[in-house]
Every structure is written in structure tokens, then in C-alpha cells.
Amino acid sequence: VDVDVAAQALRVLKCYGCLTLIDTFQYSNIYRATARTGDLISTTGALDACVSFVLRIPQSELELELSKEIQQSSRHSRSSDNLSSGTVDEETSRTYQCNEEDHTSNEDFLNNDAVSPQPTPHRATKNHAVSPTKTRRLRRHTQRQLSGSGEHESATVRIFRLFCAFADGRSVSDVLLSCHSNVLIKYLDHRAFAAYGTLHGLLVRVHRYPTAIDPLRNNQRPVIGSSPRNLKSTSTSTTRSKLGRALEIMDGNHCMDQICTELELSVSQLEELVKGAGYEIRDIY
């Protein structure tokens, strides 16, 4: 299929509301919750539809896994009391080590911008951003309406609280790492979770507008056109040209996605290139 023909077809679908474009999923993406988060509770069946969309396994199976996790956590708590008295059985010790390994592997996984499989998204609705104060008030109100707390919460409540955790504007990795359930992180489709929130107006993307600062020039913008400093002699001409272009467009008027797309670099590669040359990066949101 010709690329131009395919692009034209996509534009027609978008014009008629049959297609919605969303940002590329990355764990470093920052989102902010909107007032529509409360619709998951007030609308009949909305939360169940959301849960079925964002989970990799059926909800009933997840509930069983969460129950096992709660039992292991309770056993771990009892073992902590036994440790203080110097008594612990071999099974409890293995359970503790397993939980620690799972937590470490989750942190390593979320530190990389890996992409998980994406299901077919539901039809999109328009985004409606509100102030952080209003979303925090909404979160407190909706949390009071939810039954259960702590480890004994159901999967639907846990997923709802994950959406509420974006009320102050946080990255995907920060929100997932703040979740105390390794089982939920394991069986949650992270990409589908962000896509569902964006398409249904529950989350809005907060873009970074980086600014390159030269500390040797009293924290001013680097001189455009000057030779980049602190680059290794083995650096290729391509690297030098990308650094020069990065310093030119990192002026606070271009978002990080635009810069990375133009330079064909990931966020971590771009930051490593700029900071490795002795410049600082300050973000504007």
C-alpha cells in the first residue's frame, strides 16, 4: 500500500471522528487526571469496562492472584514479628525473598521505556483538563465513596486509585512504582491503561519543554553556532551535528517529543548527549 494513500485514508477517518491520535507510550510520559475520573464511579458499568480493557487476564483470575498476594503479605508480616524474636521458618524465608525479587524486577522494568501490547481502543472522547486543586478535591470525594481500604481492596478499586494518583501530574513509572501490589503491576497492560485514560478523557498529557543551559555563561542559553564543548575527540560528525541542533531547539518552545522525533533519539539518549557535553537541562511544563 502506498504510504501517501494510507496517510490520506487516516486523515479522512480522523476527520469523521473514527480515528484518534494519541502520544507514543513511554514510562516517562507525564499525565494529569481530569474531572472525568469520577465518571468511572458515577456511570453504571464504566469501571468494569475499564478494568476489562486494561487487564491482561480476566478480572476473576486477578482477584485470585491478589488474594494469594494478601495471604503472602500477611504471612510476611507474621514472619517479621518472628524475626524480632529470632524464629522464622524456611517457607516464610523463601516467600520474603520472592517478594523482594519481584519488587526489584518491577523497578528495573519500569525504568525502561518498554512498550506493551495494545488492545483495540474504545471510541475516543474529548479531553477536559481541570486544575490540580479540583482534581484533588474530586479524588478525596470519590475515595470516600469507595468501599474497602489497603490490601483488601478489589481490583476495580485499585485501578481506580491508579487513575486518581495522576491528580498532581506524575509520570507513568512513578504511579506504577507507588502501587503496593506487584501482582497488579504484572497483570496490568500499562500501555492500554494510559491509552484508555487518554481516549476517554480521564488523563491529559503534560508535555516537557526542555531548555539547555550553559553553566559557564551564568546559566544562560548556549551560543548558537558555536562549537559544542566537552565532546570526545572520537565523536562523529553526526553526533556533533545532533548536539548542535539539540542546543538550538531546546529553547523552551519545543516539546521533548518534537525534539526526540526530529533528532531520532530517545529521551535518555538526548539527555545523555546534552549533559555529557557539559550543559544542563531545565524543563518547563
C-alpha positions as a LaTeX table, in Angstrom:
\begin{tabular}{lrrr}
\hline
Residue & $x$ (\AA) & $y$ (\AA) & $z$ (\AA) \\
\hline
Val1 & 0.00 & 0.00 & 0.00 \\
Asp2 & 1.30 & 3.43 & $-0.92$ \\
Val3 & 2.24 & 5.49 & 2.13 \\
Asp4 & 0.57 & 8.65 & 0.82 \\
Val5 & $-2.69$ & 6.79 & 0.15 \\
Ala6 & $-2.65$ & 5.27 & 3.63 \\
Ala7 & $-1.96$ & 8.67 & 5.21 \\
Gln8 & $-4.82$ & 10.24 & 3.27 \\
Ala9 & $-7.19$ & 7.47 & 4.40 \\
Leu10 & $-6.18$ & 8.02 & 8.03 \\
Arg11 & $-6.80$ & 11.76 & 7.70 \\
Val12 & $-10.32$ & 11.09 & 6.39 \\
Leu13 & $-11.06$ & 8.71 & 9.27 \\
Lys14 & $-9.80$ & 11.29 & 11.76 \\
Cys15 & $-11.91$ & 14.00 & 10.14 \\
Tyr16 & $-15.08$ & 11.94 & 10.65 \\
Gly17 & $-14.21$ & 11.05 & 14.25 \\
Cys18 & $-13.47$ & 7.39 & 13.54 \\
Leu19 & $-9.81$ & 7.72 & 14.48 \\
Thr20 & $-8.00$ & 9.42 & 17.34 \\
Leu21 & $-4.26$ & 10.02 & 17.55 \\
Ile22 & $-2.54$ & 9.68 & 20.90 \\
Asp23 & 1.05 & 10.16 & 22.00 \\
Thr24 & 3.54 & 7.30 & 21.84 \\
Phe25 & 3.54 & 5.43 & 25.12 \\
Gln26 & 6.59 & 5.82 & 27.33 \\
Tyr27 & 7.01 & 5.28 & 31.05 \\
Ser28 & 8.49 & 8.77 & 31.31 \\
Asn29 & 5.26 & 10.36 & 29.98 \\
Ile30 & 3.57 & 12.67 & 32.48 \\
Tyr31 & $-0.23$ & 12.73 & 32.72 \\
Arg32 & $-2.73$ & 14.66 & 34.81 \\
Ala33 & $-6.13$ & 13.35 & 35.89 \\
Thr34 & $-9.27$ & 15.25 & 34.91 \\
Ala35 & $-12.71$ & 15.65 & 36.46 \\
Arg36 & $-13.94$ & 12.82 & 34.24 \\
Thr37 & $-12.20$ & 10.36 & 36.53 \\
Gly38 & $-15.32$ & 10.46 & 38.68 \\
Asp39 & $-17.37$ & 9.15 & 35.73 \\
Leu40 & $-15.85$ & 5.72 & 36.36 \\
Ile41 & $-17.92$ & 5.57 & 39.55 \\
Ser42 & $-21.00$ & 7.60 & 38.65 \\
Thr43 & $-21.60$ & 5.82 & 35.31 \\
Thr44 & $-23.01$ & 2.32 & 35.56 \\
Gly45 & $-20.63$ & $-0.28$ & 34.18 \\
Ala46 & $-17.89$ & 2.22 & 33.31 \\
Leu47 & $-15.39$ & 0.93 & 35.85 \\
Asp48 & $-15.98$ & $-2.71$ & 34.88 \\
Ala49 & $-15.47$ & $-1.86$ & 31.20 \\
Cys50 & $-12.26$ & $-0.03$ & 32.08 \\
Val51 & $-10.94$ & $-2.96$ & 34.10 \\
Ser52 & $-11.64$ & $-5.48$ & 31.34 \\
Phe53 & $-9.83$ & $-3.21$ & 28.86 \\
Val54 & $-6.63$ & $-2.66$ & 30.83 \\
Leu55 & $-6.04$ & $-6.15$ & 32.26 \\
Arg56 & $-4.06$ & $-8.91$ & 30.58 \\
Ile57 & $-6.07$ & $-11.62$ & 32.34 \\
Pro58 & $-9.76$ & $-11.93$ & 33.36 \\
Gln59 & $-10.72$ & $-9.99$ & 36.45 \\
Ser60 & $-11.70$ & $-13.14$ & 38.33 \\
Glu61 & $-8.20$ & $-14.58$ & 37.88 \\
Leu62 & $-6.66$ & $-11.32$ & 39.05 \\
Glu63 & $-8.80$ & $-11.35$ & 42.18 \\
Leu64 & $-7.46$ & $-14.81$ & 42.99 \\
Glu65 & $-3.88$ & $-13.66$ & 42.47 \\
Leu66 & $-4.49$ & $-10.63$ & 44.69 \\
Ser67 & $-5.90$ & $-12.89$ & 47.39 \\
Lys68 & $-2.75$ & $-15.01$ & 47.25 \\
Glu69 & $-0.63$ & $-11.87$ & 47.47 \\
Ile70 & $-2.57$ & $-10.71$ & 50.53 \\
Gln71 & $-2.03$ & $-14.08$ & 52.20 \\
Gln72 & 1.69 & $-13.95$ & 51.46 \\
Ser73 & 1.84 & $-10.40$ & 52.78 \\
Ser74 & 0.08 & $-11.45$ & 55.99 \\
Arg75 & 2.47 & $-14.36$ & 56.35 \\
His76 & 5.36 & $-11.96$ & 55.75 \\
Ser77 & 4.06 & $-9.63$ & 58.46 \\
Arg78 & 3.88 & $-12.51$ & 60.93 \\
Ser79 & 7.39 & $-13.56$ & 59.97 \\
Ser80 & 8.64 & $-10.05$ & 60.72 \\
Asp81 & 7.31 & $-10.44$ & 64.24 \\
Asn82 & 9.05 & $-13.80$ & 64.47 \\
Leu83 & 12.29 & $-12.30$ & 63.20 \\
Ser84 & 12.33 & $-9.94$ & 66.16 \\
Ser85 & 12.28 & $-12.97$ & 68.44 \\
Gly86 & 14.76 & $-14.88$ & 66.28 \\
Thr87 & 12.37 & $-17.55$ & 64.89 \\
Val88 & 11.40 & $-17.93$ & 61.23 \\
Asp89 & 10.55 & $-20.99$ & 59.16 \\
Glu90 & 12.12 & $-21.88$ & 55.80 \\
Glu91 & 8.90 & $-21.37$ & 53.79 \\
Thr92 & 8.42 & $-17.84$ & 55.11 \\
Ser93 & 12.04 & $-17.01$ & 54.28 \\
Arg94 & 11.54 & $-18.17$ & 50.67 \\
Thr95 & 8.35 & $-16.09$ & 50.41 \\
Tyr96 & 10.16 & $-12.98$ & 51.63 \\
Gln97 & 12.98 & $-13.44$ & 49.11 \\
Cys98 & 10.47 & $-13.98$ & 46.29 \\
Asn99 & 8.60 & $-10.76$ & 47.13 \\
Glu100 & 11.84 & $-8.80$ & 47.24 \\
Glu101 & 12.92 & $-10.14$ & 43.83 \\
Asp102 & 9.53 & $-9.32$ & 42.27 \\
His103 & 9.71 & $-5.75$ & 43.57 \\
Thr104 & 13.24 & $-5.27$ & 42.19 \\
Ser105 & 12.30 & $-6.67$ & 38.77 \\
Asn106 & 9.30 & $-4.30$ & 38.56 \\
Glu107 & 11.54 & $-1.30$ & 39.24 \\
Asp108 & 14.05 & $-2.37$ & 36.56 \\
Phe109 & 11.22 & $-2.95$ & 34.06 \\
Leu110 & 9.55 & 0.42 & 34.66 \\
Asn111 & 12.85 & 2.30 & 34.37 \\
Asn112 & 12.93 & 1.31 & 30.69 \\
Asp113 & 10.53 & 2.78 & 28.14 \\
Ala114 & 9.36 & $-0.66$ & 27.02 \\
Val115 & 6.13 & $-0.89$ & 25.06 \\
Ser116 & 3.48 & $-3.44$ & 25.99 \\
Pro117 & 0.89 & $-4.85$ & 23.56 \\
Gln118 & $-2.06$ & $-2.56$ & 22.93 \\
Pro119 & $-5.63$ & $-3.87$ & 22.61 \\
Thr120 & $-8.12$ & $-2.32$ & 20.22 \\
Pro121 & $-9.04$ & 1.02 & 21.86 \\
His122 & $-12.60$ & 2.12 & 22.53 \\
Arg123 & $-14.03$ & 5.14 & 20.82 \\
Ala124 & $-12.43$ & 8.33 & 21.99 \\
Thr125 & $-13.98$ & 11.31 & 23.70 \\
Lys126 & $-12.68$ & 14.83 & 24.05 \\
Asn127 & $-10.27$ & 15.70 & 26.86 \\
His128 & $-11.32$ & 18.16 & 29.54 \\
Ala129 & $-8.44$ & 19.31 & 31.73 \\
Val130 & $-9.13$ & 20.89 & 35.09 \\
Ser131 & $-7.00$ & 22.46 & 37.77 \\
Pro132 & $-4.96$ & 20.24 & 40.12 \\
Thr133 & $-6.92$ & 21.61 & 43.11 \\
Lys134 & $-10.22$ & 20.46 & 41.64 \\
Thr135 & $-8.91$ & 17.03 & 40.77 \\
Arg136 & $-7.52$ & 16.56 & 44.27 \\
Arg137 & $-10.91$ & 17.51 & 45.71 \\
Leu138 & $-12.55$ & 15.03 & 43.34 \\
Arg139 & $-10.12$ & 12.30 & 44.34 \\
Arg140 & $-10.87$ & 12.78 & 48.05 \\
His141 & $-14.62$ & 12.73 & 47.36 \\
Thr142 & $-14.55$ & 9.59 & 45.24 \\
Gln143 & $-12.22$ & 7.76 & 47.58 \\
Arg144 & $-14.69$ & 8.29 & 50.43 \\
Gln145 & $-17.38$ & 6.64 & 48.30 \\
Leu146 & $-15.31$ & 3.55 & 47.63 \\
Ser147 & $-15.57$ & 0.58 & 49.95 \\
Gly148 & $-12.54$ & $-1.24$ & 51.24 \\
Ser149 & $-9.09$ & 0.04 & 52.01 \\
Gly150 & $-5.50$ & $-1.09$ & 51.96 \\
Glu151 & $-4.64$ & $-4.65$ & 50.98 \\
His152 & $-8.28$ & $-5.86$ & 50.94 \\
Glu153 & $-9.38$ & $-3.60$ & 48.06 \\
Ser154 & $-10.72$ & $-5.22$ & 44.92 \\
Ala155 & $-9.02$ & $-4.94$ & 41.53 \\
Thr156 & $-11.52$ & $-2.32$ & 40.33 \\
Val157 & $-10.82$ & $-0.07$ & 43.30 \\
Arg158 & $-7.06$ & $-0.44$ & 42.90 \\
Ile159 & $-7.21$ & 0.52 & 39.22 \\
Phe160 & $-9.44$ & 3.50 & 40.01 \\
Arg161 & $-6.92$ & 4.68 & 42.58 \\
Leu162 & $-4.17$ & 4.44 & 39.95 \\
Phe163 & $-6.08$ & 6.94 & 37.80 \\
Cys164 & $-6.55$ & 9.18 & 40.84 \\
Ala165 & $-2.81$ & 9.05 & 41.51 \\
Phe166 & $-2.27$ & 11.22 & 38.41 \\
Ala167 & $-4.16$ & 14.14 & 40.02 \\
Asp168 & $-0.95$ & 16.07 & 40.71 \\
Gly169 & 0.64 & 15.34 & 37.33 \\
Arg170 & 3.04 & 12.37 & 37.58 \\
Ser171 & 4.86 & 10.06 & 35.21 \\
Val172 & 3.59 & 6.57 & 34.45 \\
Ser173 & 6.60 & 4.95 & 36.09 \\
Asp174 & 6.15 & 6.98 & 39.30 \\
Val175 & 2.49 & 6.00 & 39.60 \\
Leu176 & 3.10 & 2.30 & 38.93 \\
Leu177 & 6.03 & 2.14 & 41.34 \\
Ser178 & 3.88 & 3.75 & 44.03 \\
Cys179 & 1.45 & 0.82 & 43.73 \\
His180 & 1.97 & $-1.63$ & 46.58 \\
Ser181 & 0.72 & $-4.63$ & 44.59 \\
Asn182 & 3.31 & $-6.40$ & 42.44 \\
Val183 & 0.55 & $-8.66$ & 41.10 \\
Leu184 & $-1.47$ & $-5.72$ & 39.78 \\
Ile185 & 1.60 & $-4.22$ & 38.06 \\
Lys186 & 2.37 & $-7.61$ & 36.50 \\
Tyr187 & $-1.08$ & $-8.22$ & 35.00 \\
Leu188 & $-1.93$ & $-4.62$ & 34.13 \\
Asp189 & $-1.40$ & $-3.66$ & 30.49 \\
His190 & 0.44 & $-0.39$ & 31.08 \\
Arg191 & 0.06 & 0.88 & 27.53 \\
Ala192 & $-3.66$ & 0.06 & 27.45 \\
Phe193 & $-4.06$ & 1.76 & 30.84 \\
Ala194 & $-2.60$ & 5.05 & 29.55 \\
Ala195 & $-4.45$ & 4.74 & 26.23 \\
Tyr196 & $-7.83$ & 4.17 & 27.91 \\
Gly197 & $-7.34$ & 7.17 & 30.19 \\
Thr198 & $-6.34$ & 9.42 & 27.29 \\
Leu199 & $-9.03$ & 8.28 & 24.86 \\
His200 & $-11.83$ & 8.63 & 27.42 \\
Gly201 & $-10.73$ & 11.99 & 28.78 \\
Leu202 & $-9.62$ & 10.63 & 32.17 \\
Leu203 & $-5.99$ & 11.70 & 31.63 \\
Val204 & $-4.35$ & 14.50 & 29.71 \\
Arg205 & $-0.72$ & 14.55 & 28.65 \\
Val206 & 1.61 & 17.07 & 30.27 \\
His207 & 4.46 & 17.89 & 27.87 \\
Arg208 & 8.02 & 18.82 & 28.78 \\
Tyr209 & 9.59 & 21.87 & 27.15 \\
Pro210 & 13.33 & 21.49 & 27.87 \\
Thr211 & 15.76 & 24.39 & 27.89 \\
Ala212 & 19.52 & 23.87 & 27.51 \\
Ile213 & 21.54 & 26.00 & 29.94 \\
Asp214 & 25.27 & 26.72 & 29.82 \\
Pro215 & 26.59 & 26.92 & 33.42 \\
Leu216 & 29.79 & 28.58 & 32.20 \\
Arg217 & 27.77 & 31.52 & 30.82 \\
Asn218 & 25.94 & 32.34 & 34.07 \\
Asn219 & 23.20 & 29.80 & 33.32 \\
Gln220 & 22.29 & 31.45 & 30.03 \\
Arg221 & 21.39 & 29.81 & 26.75 \\
Pro222 & 24.36 & 28.41 & 24.81 \\
Val223 & 25.65 & 30.44 & 21.89 \\
Ile224 & 24.03 & 29.05 & 18.75 \\
Gly225 & 26.55 & 28.21 & 16.05 \\
Ser226 & 29.50 & 27.89 & 18.42 \\
Ser227 & 31.45 & 24.67 & 18.56 \\
Pro228 & 30.00 & 22.31 & 21.22 \\
Arg229 & 32.44 & 21.77 & 24.06 \\
Asn230 & 33.39 & 18.74 & 26.13 \\
Leu231 & 32.75 & 16.32 & 23.26 \\
Lys232 & 35.16 & 13.43 & 22.93 \\
Ser233 & 37.60 & 13.59 & 20.05 \\
Thr234 & 36.18 & 10.29 & 18.83 \\
Ser235 & 32.70 & 11.78 & 18.43 \\
Thr236 & 31.39 & 11.50 & 14.91 \\
Ser237 & 30.21 & 14.42 & 12.82 \\
Thr238 & 26.66 & 13.10 & 13.15 \\
Thr239 & 26.87 & 13.31 & 16.94 \\
Arg240 & 28.23 & 16.85 & 16.77 \\
Ser241 & 25.53 & 17.96 & 14.35 \\
Lys242 & 22.78 & 16.40 & 16.52 \\
Leu243 & 24.15 & 18.12 & 19.62 \\
Gly244 & 24.30 & 21.45 & 17.80 \\
Arg245 & 20.72 & 21.06 & 16.59 \\
Ala246 & 19.57 & 19.95 & 20.06 \\
Leu247 & 21.09 & 23.05 & 21.69 \\
Glu248 & 19.40 & 25.19 & 19.06 \\
Ile249 & 15.85 & 23.89 & 19.53 \\
Met250 & 16.00 & 23.24 & 23.29 \\
Asp251 & 14.82 & 26.80 & 23.90 \\
Gly252 & 11.62 & 26.13 & 25.86 \\
Asn253 & 9.42 & 26.48 & 22.77 \\
His254 & 9.68 & 22.88 & 21.53 \\
Cys255 & 8.35 & 19.89 & 23.47 \\
Met256 & 10.54 & 16.90 & 24.22 \\
Asp257 & 8.59 & 14.63 & 21.85 \\
Gln258 & 9.20 & 17.00 & 18.93 \\
Ile259 & 12.91 & 17.24 & 19.67 \\
Cys260 & 13.38 & 13.49 & 20.04 \\
Thr261 & 11.45 & 12.81 & 16.84 \\
Glu262 & 13.50 & 15.29 & 14.82 \\
Leu263 & 16.84 & 14.03 & 16.15 \\
Glu264 & 15.74 & 10.35 & 16.14 \\
Leu265 & 16.87 & 9.92 & 19.75 \\
Ser266 & 15.14 & 8.63 & 22.86 \\
Val267 & 14.71 & 10.89 & 25.88 \\
Ser268 & 17.53 & 9.19 & 27.76 \\
Gln269 & 19.87 & 9.37 & 24.74 \\
Leu270 & 19.13 & 13.06 & 24.25 \\
Glu271 & 19.71 & 13.88 & 27.92 \\
Glu272 & 22.94 & 11.88 & 27.93 \\
Leu273 & 24.17 & 13.71 & 24.82 \\
Val274 & 23.43 & 17.20 & 26.14 \\
Lys275 & 24.56 & 16.63 & 29.73 \\
Gly276 & 27.67 & 14.80 & 28.52 \\
Ala277 & 28.70 & 17.97 & 26.70 \\
Gly278 & 28.55 & 19.96 & 29.96 \\
Tyr279 & 25.13 & 21.58 & 29.58 \\
Glu280 & 22.20 & 21.49 & 31.99 \\
Ile281 & 18.55 & 20.82 & 31.12 \\
Arg282 & 15.70 & 22.71 & 32.77 \\
Asp283 & 12.15 & 21.72 & 31.98 \\
Ile284 & 9.11 & 23.93 & 31.53 \\
Tyr285 & 5.69 & 22.29 & 31.91 \\
\hline
\end{tabular}
